[in-house]
Amino acid sequence: MDKELDKLTVTMNLIHDIFNIDYSTFDRYEDIERFCSDNRVIDAQSWLTEDALKLILDKSHHDNVNYFEDILHVRIILFYYEDKPVILGPYLAEEMTIGRSIQICNKIDKKNMDAQNLLIYYGRYPVIHESIMEKILRGILRSLDLENLTEHYTAYKDEKNEDIYDNELVKMSNANLETHYMTERQYMDAIKRGNTQEVLHYRKLLSENASGMWTKKFNMEGQRLGLAVNRAMSRIAAYEAGVPAPIIHKITTKESKAIAAAQSEKQMIDACETMLKEFCEMVRSIKNEKYSAMTQSIMYSINQNYMNELTIKDIAKELSITESYMIAQFKEETGITPAVYLRKVRLKKAAGLLISTNDEIQKISGSVGIPDANYFVKLFKDEFQMTPSAYRRSYKI
């Protein structure tokens, strides 16, 4: 290897090992293609097309240190060593919070991008604040005998977008950020305890904190993105608390569809709170019952679908297990079969409706998944040792 280029490799590898920041050199067009493919996620990052980056590498002044920042606030530093282009980065100059990700998604072309995925994208890159990067770069240039380069700054913007941070950010102190992150932690811990009241309290605090960080009120789409990030946090907490993945998927999918269809902020918040209540109920059930993930999944499926035409075969198919295995395992843990559990759930729900409404018996039986009213009366009498009418007279609220 050429002695001078060997110095470059040693220097840049040392910086990478200490600060976890990547660097790239470009000997072939394939290097440009790979860099663009690895780092471009939206069309608005127009500088990350192969032709655009090649033009930048060819036309940038060799006696400059070139700083670039794109529409997503991802940064690189370009300089030349022995006429070889070297890119330091990509990196971020500051932490990207949930609020900022939502703000960005409200401004850019959001195809294949939402706040949650944007946060995941940002997670690829190190966060190196300007003062630290200045010292890093000074050390690199001193090591390579390039200390006299002129600094040149370029911020790339999509022609349809203004700078998404101009006049939008409220100055936030470190204490405010620390408080917000602490509240997120308390929120997730409350889910893990199954404490519904605390979860709803901290969700409200997080919403208020996020609103206070921005001068501009989020529109409906922004609120949906915020709730999507909340959903991700809640899902992680529920999983860590032991809620089975199939149940988590069902609960969050239901909430996601409800929020997508919502016509008002209240409807979106109601859907979110319903999800949180279900998570907390599942967490408490796990702590109290200690059933296996499979049995919990069966119970959840029955409790959510008892009012429909539900068969044990349907549940087994949904869980990708054989019907005989499911019945045997469920009975071993609970002492009853899934079919008996389904019947008990339906009759318990019917009992509640008998004492809390004036609906006719036939309407109640149909609403709990037993369309044959005569058969319903027989099952109810076997379970409660009295007819539905007698039960209503005895316990009517």
C-alpha positions in Angstrom: 0.0 0.0 0.0 1.2 3.6 -0.7 2.7 5.1 2.4 0.5 8.2 2.4 -2.7 6.2 1.9 -1.6 3.9 4.6 -1.4 6.9 6.9 -5.0 7.8 5.9 -6.2 4.2 6.7 -4.5 4.1 10.1 -5.8 7.6 11.0 -9.4 6.9 10.0 -9.5 3.4 11.5 -8.4 4.9 14.8 -11.1 7.5 14.7 -13.7 4.8 13.9 -12.6 2.6 16.8 -12.8 5.5 19.3 -15.9 7.3 18.1 -17.8 4.7 16.0 -18.0 7.0 13.0 -17.5 5.5 9.6 -15.5 6.8 6.7 -15.5 6.0 3.0 -13.1 6.4 0.1 -14.1 6.2 -3.5 -11.9 4.4 -6.0 -14.7 3.2 -8.3 -18.2 4.1 -9.3 -19.3 1.0 -7.5 -18.1 2.6 -4.2 -20.5 5.5 -4.9 -23.4 3.2 -5.7 -22.8 1.2 -2.5 -22.6 4.4 -0.3 -25.9 5.7 -1.8 -27.6 2.4 -1.4 -26.6 2.1 2.2 -27.7 5.5 3.3 -30.5 6.8 1.2 -34.1 6.2 2.5 -36.3 8.9 0.9 -36.3 10.6 -2.5 -35.7 14.0 -0.9 -32.2 13.0 -0.1 -31.4 13.9 -3.7 -27.6 14.2 -3.1 -27.5 10.5 -2.4 -28.3 9.5 -6.0 -25.2 8.0 -7.7 -25.0 10.8 -10.3 -25.4 13.6 -7.8 -22.8 12.2 -5.4 -20.4 11.6 -8.2 -20.8 15.3 -9.3 -20.2 16.4 -5.7 -17.0 14.3 -5.4 -15.8 15.6 -8.8 -16.6 19.3 -8.4 -15.9 20.0 -4.7 -12.8 22.1 -4.1 -9.9 20.0 -3.1 -8.6 22.7 -0.8 -11.8 22.8 1.2 -13.2 20.8 4.1 -16.8 20.4 2.8 -19.6 20.1 5.4 -22.9 18.7 4.0 -26.3 18.4 5.8 -29.4 17.0 4.1 -33.1 17.3 4.5 -33.1 14.7 7.3 -30.3 16.5 9.1 -27.9 13.7 8.4 -24.3 15.1 8.0 -21.1 14.1 6.2 -17.7 15.8 5.9 -15.8 15.6 2.6 -12.2 16.3 2.2 -9.5 15.2 -0.3 -6.2 13.4 0.6 -3.7 12.9 -2.2 -6.6 13.8 -4.6 -8.6 11.0 -3.1 -12.1 11.9 -1.9 -12.8 10.9 1.8 -16.2 11.1 3.4 -16.4 11.1 7.2 -19.9 10.0 8.3 -22.8 9.9 8.0 -23.4 11.2 11.5 -25.9 13.3 13.5 -25.0 16.5 15.3 -27.7 16.0 17.9 -30.1 13.4 19.3 -33.2 13.0 17.2 -36.2 12.8 19.5 -39.7 11.4 18.9 -41.0 15.0 18.5 -38.4 15.9 15.9 -39.0 12.8 13.9 -42.7 13.6 13.8 -41.9 17.1 12.7 -39.7 15.9 9.9 -42.3 13.4 8.7 -44.8 16.2 8.5 -42.6 18.1 6.1 -41.0 15.5 3.8 -42.3 13.2 1.2 -43.4 10.4 3.5 -43.5 7.5 1.1 -42.2 4.4 2.9 -41.4 6.5 5.9 -43.0 7.3 9.3 -41.6 8.6 12.6 -41.0 5.1 14.0 -39.0 4.0 10.9 -37.2 7.4 10.8 -36.0 6.8 14.4 -34.8 3.4 13.4 -32.9 5.0 10.4 -31.3 7.6 12.7 -30.2 4.7 15.0 -27.7 3.7 12.4 -25.5 6.8 12.9 -23.5 8.1 15.8 -24.4 11.3 17.5 -21.4 13.6 17.6 -22.0 17.1 18.7 -20.4 20.0 16.8 -17.8 20.8 19.4 -16.6 17.2 19.5 -16.6 16.8 15.8 -14.5 19.9 15.5 -11.8 18.3 17.7 -12.1 15.0 15.8 -11.6 16.7 12.4 -8.8 18.9 13.7 -7.0 15.8 14.8 -7.5 14.0 11.5 -6.3 17.0 9.5 -3.3 17.5 11.7 -2.4 13.8 11.3 -2.7 14.1 7.5 -0.9 17.5 7.3 -4.1 19.1 6.0 -4.4 21.9 8.6 -4.8 24.8 6.2 -8.0 23.7 4.4 -10.8 26.2 4.1 -14.2 25.3 5.6 -17.2 25.2 3.2 -20.8 24.5 4.4 -23.7 23.2 2.3 -27.2 22.3 3.5 -29.2 20.4 0.9 -32.9 21.1 0.8 -35.7 19.7 -1.4 -37.0 22.5 -3.6 -40.5 21.9 -2.2 -39.4 22.1 1.4 -38.1 24.8 3.6 -35.7 24.0 6.3 -37.9 21.9 8.6 -36.4 23.3 11.7 -36.6 27.0 10.9 -38.8 28.8 13.5 -40.2 25.4 14.7 -38.0 24.3 17.6 -38.5 25.6 21.1 -35.3 25.9 22.9 -35.2 22.9 25.3 -32.9 22.6 28.2 -31.1 19.4 29.2 -33.3 19.3 32.2 -36.5 19.3 30.1 -35.1 16.5 27.9 -34.1 14.5 31.0 -37.6 14.9 32.4 -39.2 13.7 29.2 -36.9 10.6 29.0 -37.6 9.8 32.6 -41.4 10.0 32.0 -41.0 7.6 29.1 -39.2 5.2 31.4 -41.9 5.5 34.1 -44.6 5.0 31.4 -43.0 1.7 30.3 -42.4 0.5 33.8 -46.1 1.2 34.6 -47.1 -1.0 31.7 -44.8 -3.8 33.0 -46.6 -3.6 36.4 -50.0 -3.6 34.7 -51.0 -0.4 36.5 -53.7 1.0 34.2 -54.1 4.3 36.2 -50.4 5.0 36.2 -50.0 4.2 32.5 -52.8 6.6 31.5 -51.4 9.3 33.7 -47.9 9.0 32.2 -49.3 8.8 28.6 -51.0 12.1 29.2 -47.8 13.6 30.6 -45.8 12.4 27.6 -48.4 14.0 25.3 -48.3 17.3 27.1 -44.5 17.3 27.2 -44.3 16.6 23.5 -46.8 19.4 22.7 -44.7 21.8 24.9 -41.6 21.1 22.9 -43.0 22.6 19.7 -44.3 25.9 18.7 -46.6 24.4 16.0 -49.5 22.3 16.9 -49.5 18.8 15.3 -52.2 18.1 12.7 -54.1 14.9 12.6 -51.4 13.1 10.6 -48.7 14.3 13.1 -50.8 13.0 16.0 -51.1 9.6 14.2 -47.4 9.4 13.8 -46.9 10.3 17.5 -49.3 7.6 18.5 -47.4 5.1 16.2 -44.2 5.8 18.2 -46.2 5.4 21.5 -47.5 2.1 20.1 -43.9 0.9 19.6 -42.9 1.9 23.1 -45.9 0.2 24.6 -45.3 -3.0 22.5 -41.7 -3.2 23.8 -42.9 -2.8 27.5 -45.6 -5.4 27.1 -43.2 -7.9 25.5 -40.7 -7.3 28.3 -43.5 -7.9 30.8 -44.1 -11.3 29.3 -47.2 -10.7 27.1 -47.0 -13.2 24.2 -46.1 -11.8 20.8 -49.3 -13.0 19.1 -51.4 -11.2 21.7 -49.3 -8.0 21.3 -49.7 -8.2 17.5 -53.5 -8.5 17.8 -53.8 -5.6 20.3 -51.6 -3.2 18.4 -53.0 -4.1 15.0 -56.5 -3.3 16.3 -55.3 0.0 17.7 -53.5 0.9 14.5 -56.6 0.3 12.4 -58.7 2.3 14.8 -56.4 5.2 14.7 -56.1 5.1 10.9 -59.9 5.3 10.7 -60.3 7.9 13.4 -62.0 11.2 12.4 -61.0 13.1 15.5 -58.2 13.4 18.1 -60.6 12.0 20.8 -61.2 8.8 18.7 -57.4 8.3 18.4 -56.8 8.8 22.1 -59.7 6.4 22.9 -58.1 3.8 20.7 -54.7 4.3 22.3 -56.2 4.0 25.8 -58.1 0.9 24.9 -54.8 -0.7 23.8 -53.1 0.3 27.0 -55.9 -1.1 29.2 -55.8 -4.4 27.3 -52.0 -4.5 27.8 -52.3 -3.9 31.5 -55.1 -6.5 31.8 -52.9 -9.0 30.1 -49.9 -8.2 32.3 -52.0 -8.6 35.5 -53.3 -11.9 34.2 -49.8 -13.2 33.5 -48.6 -12.2 37.0 -51.7 -13.8 38.7 -52.2 -16.9 36.6 -48.8 -17.8 35.3 -50.2 -19.6 32.3 -48.0 -20.4 29.3 -47.9 -18.1 26.3 -50.0 -20.5 24.2 -52.8 -20.7 26.9 -52.8 -16.9 27.3 -53.1 -16.5 23.5 -56.1 -18.9 23.4 -57.8 -17.1 26.3 -57.2 -13.7 24.6 -58.5 -14.9 21.3 -61.7 -16.2 23.0 -62.2 -13.1 25.0 -61.9 -10.9 22.0 -64.0 -13.0 19.6 -66.6 -14.8 21.8 -69.4 -12.8 20.1 -68.6 -14.2 16.7 -68.9 -17.7 15.1 -65.7 -19.0 16.8 -64.6 -22.6 16.8 -61.7 -24.3 18.5 -60.5 -25.3 15.1 -60.3 -21.6 14.1 -58.2 -20.8 17.1 -55.8 -23.7 16.5 -55.3 -22.6 12.9 -54.7 -19.1 14.0 -51.9 -20.2 16.4 -50.5 -22.7 13.9 -50.9 -25.7 16.2 -52.9 -28.9 16.0 -56.4 -28.9 17.6 -55.6 -32.0 19.7 -52.4 -30.5 21.1 -54.1 -27.2 21.9 -56.9 -28.9 23.8 -54.6 -31.1 25.8 -52.2 -28.3 26.8 -55.0 -25.9 27.7 -56.8 -28.5 29.8 -53.6 -29.4 31.6 -53.1 -25.8 32.7 -56.7 -24.7 33.4 -58.5 -27.9 34.1 -61.1 -27.3 31.3 -61.0 -27.5 27.5 -61.0 -24.4 25.3 -64.6 -25.2 24.3 -65.7 -25.1 27.9 -63.8 -21.9 28.5 -65.5 -20.3 25.5 -68.9 -21.3 26.7 -68.2 -19.9 30.2 -67.0 -16.6 28.7 -70.1 -16.3 26.6 -72.4 -17.1 29.6 -70.6 -14.7 31.9 -71.0 -11.9 29.4 -74.6 -12.8 28.9 -75.2 -12.7 32.7 -73.7 -9.2 32.8 -76.1 -8.0 30.0 -79.1 -9.6 31.8 -78.6 -7.5 34.9 -77.4 -4.3 33.2 -79.8 -4.0 30.3 -83.5 -4.6 29.4 -82.6 -6.4 26.2 -84.7 -9.5 25.3 -83.2 -12.9 25.9 -82.9 -13.7 22.2 -81.0 -10.5 21.5 -78.6 -11.2 24.4 -77.9 -14.7 23.4 -77.1 -13.6 19.8 -74.8 -10.9 21.0 -72.6 -13.4 22.9 -72.3 -15.8 20.0 -75.2 -18.2 20.8 -77.8 -17.5 18.1 -80.2 -20.3 19.3 -82.1 -18.8 22.2 -83.5 -22.1 23.4 -80.0 -23.7 23.5 -78.7 -20.6 25.3 -81.4 -21.0 28.0 -80.3 -24.6 28.5 -76.6 -23.7 28.8 -77.3 -20.8 31.1 -79.4 -22.9 33.4 -76.7 -25.6 33.5 -74.1 -22.9 34.4 -76.0 -20.8 37.0 -78.7 -23.2 38.2 -81.5 -20.8 37.2 -83.0 -19.5 33.9 -81.9 -16.2 32.4 -85.2 -14.7 33.5 -84.8 -15.8 37.1 -81.2 -14.6 37.1 -82.4 -11.1 35.9 -85.1 -10.9 38.6 -82.6 -11.9 41.3 -79.7 -9.6 40.3 -81.1 -6.8 38.2 -79.3 -3.5 38.8 
